Amino acid sequence: MSDLVDALNTLRDSLLDASMALRDYQFEMDTAQRSYANEAASAVMARFTTGLR
């Protein structure tokens, strides 16, 4: 059970790191690229959260 908790904590940390990196990159992209990146990230997160249910 503790291995599962550790793995989930690692996943959470990785997702948080990815989220922060995407926020940083958001300001470096033009509007069209930013919109596409937001849609792609939302799609990935929707698939992820759907899999958790």
HELIX and SHEET records of a PDB file:
HELIX    1   1 SER A    2  GLN A   26  1                                  25    
HELIX    2   2 THR A   31  LEU A   52  1                                  22    
END                                                                             
